[in-house]
Amino acid sequence: MLINIRKETENDFKSIKSVNDEAFEQGNEGGLVESLRKNEKYVSDLSLVAEIDDAIVGHILFFPIKIISQTEEYEALSLAPLSVLPNYQKMGIGSKLIEYGIKAAKKAGYGSIIVLGHSDYYPRFGFVPASTFGINPPFEVPADVFMALEILQSSLKGKQGTVEYPEEYSDV
């Protein structure tokens, strides 16, 4: 099975919404991606699709967010959403999207990524609890599911604070 990972194109928008809606079994995630595309901070190079036989079976989005301390703001990326069609899950497609996405984020000049996700999945890519760096979520969640990854060495050193997501995320 050949999996092709590439940047999204405008022709992919409908398929991306469908993949997100099916993977999460609701319309909020697909709607989130559509809303974030309208945000001026949106980086199309960081919205990636996974294709098998020219059909989109997975999607990942990295979106700029802020880490806010009492005196400063720092930029990072949020990894959300990550979706794979149910019939294609547990085949390594999500892993390929994450690995490719981390490389794309680094190439784009970002130093770190924040994710709210499964504590048994994301650590295999190097994610650790964000609290390790003194980074807090803007809402109550268990510490082990709110994670951070330094894609540039020491990019989070001394950058403690609270993550601020764009308002589009509050609709999910």
C-alpha positions as CSV (number, residue, x, y, z in Angstrom):
1,M,0.0,0.0,0.0
2,L,1.5,3.3,-1.1
3,I,0.6,6.3,1.1
4,N,1.3,9.7,-0.4
5,I,1.5,12.6,2.0
6,R,1.2,16.1,0.5
7,K,0.0,19.6,1.1
8,E,-3.7,20.2,0.7
9,T,-5.1,21.9,-2.4
10,E,-8.3,23.8,-2.8
11,N,-9.7,20.7,-4.7
12,D,-9.2,18.7,-1.5
13,F,-11.4,20.8,0.8
14,K,-14.6,18.7,0.5
15,S,-12.7,15.4,1.0
16,I,-10.9,16.8,4.0
17,K,-14.1,17.8,5.7
18,S,-15.6,14.4,4.9
19,V,-12.5,12.6,6.4
20,N,-12.6,14.7,9.6
21,D,-16.4,14.2,10.0
22,E,-16.2,10.5,9.4
23,A,-13.1,10.0,11.6
24,F,-14.7,11.9,14.5
25,E,-18.3,10.8,13.8
26,Q,-19.5,14.4,13.9
27,G,-19.3,17.6,12.0
28,N,-17.3,19.8,14.4
29,E,-13.8,18.8,13.3
30,G,-14.5,19.3,9.6
31,G,-16.1,22.6,10.4
32,L,-13.1,23.6,12.5
33,V,-10.7,23.1,9.6
34,E,-13.0,25.1,7.3
35,S,-13.2,27.9,9.9
36,L,-9.4,27.9,10.5
37,R,-8.8,28.3,6.7
38,K,-10.4,31.7,7.0
39,N,-8.1,32.8,9.8
40,E,-5.3,35.1,8.7
41,K,-2.8,32.9,10.6
42,Y,-3.6,29.8,8.5
43,V,-0.6,28.2,6.9
44,S,-1.7,26.1,3.9
45,D,1.7,24.3,3.9
46,L,0.8,22.8,7.3
47,S,-2.5,21.3,6.2
48,L,-1.5,17.9,4.9
49,V,-3.4,15.0,3.4
50,A,-2.7,11.3,3.1
51,E,-3.7,9.6,-0.2
52,I,-4.0,6.0,-1.2
53,D,-4.8,5.4,-4.9
54,D,-5.6,9.1,-5.3
55,A,-8.2,9.1,-2.6
56,I,-7.8,11.2,0.6
57,V,-7.9,8.9,3.6
58,G,-6.3,11.1,6.2
59,H,-5.6,14.7,7.2
60,I,-3.6,16.7,9.7
61,L,-3.5,20.4,10.5
62,F,-0.9,22.4,12.3
63,F,-2.1,25.9,13.3
64,P,-0.2,28.7,15.0
65,I,-1.0,29.3,18.6
66,K,0.4,31.4,21.4
67,I,1.9,30.6,24.7
68,I,1.3,33.6,27.0
69,S,3.3,34.3,30.2
70,Q,2.8,37.2,32.5
71,T,5.2,39.3,30.4
72,E,5.6,37.7,27.0
73,E,4.0,35.8,24.1
74,Y,5.6,32.9,22.3
75,E,4.5,31.2,19.1
76,A,4.0,27.5,18.7
77,L,1.9,25.2,16.6
78,S,-1.2,23.2,17.6
79,L,-1.6,19.8,16.1
80,A,-5.3,19.4,15.6
81,P,-7.1,17.8,14.1
82,L,-5.5,14.5,13.0
83,S,-8.0,12.3,11.3
84,V,-7.9,9.0,9.3
85,L,-11.0,7.3,7.8
86,P,-12.2,4.5,10.1
87,N,-11.4,1.8,7.5
88,Y,-7.8,3.0,7.3
89,Q,-7.0,3.4,10.9
90,K,-4.3,1.4,12.6
91,M,-2.4,1.2,9.3
92,G,0.3,3.8,10.1
93,I,-1.3,6.6,8.2
94,G,-1.7,8.9,11.2
95,S,2.0,8.3,12.1
96,K,3.1,9.2,8.6
97,L,1.0,12.4,8.7
98,I,2.6,13.3,12.1
99,E,6.2,12.6,11.0
100,Y,5.8,14.5,7.7
101,G,4.0,17.3,9.5
102,I,6.8,17.7,12.1
103,K,9.3,18.0,9.2
104,A,7.1,20.5,7.4
105,A,6.7,22.6,10.6
106,K,10.4,22.6,11.2
107,K,11.0,23.6,7.6
108,A,8.5,26.5,8.1
109,G,10.6,27.7,11.0
110,Y,8.4,26.7,13.9
111,G,10.2,25.4,17.1
112,S,7.5,23.6,19.0
113,I,4.1,21.8,18.7
114,I,1.3,21.4,21.3
115,V,-1.2,18.6,21.2
116,L,-4.2,17.6,23.3
117,G,-4.4,13.9,22.6
118,H,-4.0,10.3,23.6
119,S,-1.2,9.9,26.2
120,D,-0.3,6.5,24.8
121,Y,0.0,7.6,21.2
122,Y,1.8,10.9,20.9
123,P,4.8,10.2,23.1
124,R,6.2,7.8,20.4
125,F,6.8,11.0,18.3
126,G,8.7,12.7,21.2
127,F,5.7,14.5,22.8
128,V,6.0,14.9,26.6
129,P,3.5,16.5,29.1
130,A,3.6,20.2,28.4
131,S,3.8,20.8,32.1
132,T,7.4,19.6,31.8
133,F,8.1,23.0,30.3
134,G,5.8,24.9,32.5
135,I,3.2,25.2,29.8
136,N,-0.5,25.0,30.8
137,P,-3.7,24.4,29.0
138,P,-6.3,27.1,29.0
139,F,-8.9,24.6,30.4
140,E,-9.0,21.7,32.8
141,V,-7.5,18.5,31.3
142,P,-5.3,15.7,32.7
143,A,-1.7,16.6,32.5
144,D,-0.7,13.5,30.5
145,V,-3.0,14.4,27.5
146,F,-1.8,18.0,27.1
147,M,1.7,17.5,25.5
148,A,4.5,19.5,23.8
149,L,7.2,18.7,21.4
150,E,10.4,20.7,20.8
151,I,11.2,20.3,17.1
152,L,14.1,22.8,17.5
153,Q,16.3,22.0,20.5
154,S,15.5,24.0,23.6
155,S,12.8,25.9,21.7
156,L,10.5,25.8,24.8
157,K,13.2,26.5,27.4
158,G,12.1,29.4,29.6
159,K,8.8,29.8,27.7
160,Q,6.3,28.8,30.4
161,G,2.8,30.1,30.2
162,T,-0.7,29.3,29.2
163,V,-1.6,28.2,25.7
164,E,-4.1,30.5,23.9
165,Y,-6.0,28.9,21.0
166,P,-7.7,30.9,18.3
167,E,-11.4,31.3,19.0
168,E,-12.3,28.8,16.2
169,Y,-11.2,26.0,18.5
170,S,-13.9,26.9,21.1
171,D,-16.6,25.7,18.7
172,V,-15.3,22.1,18.9
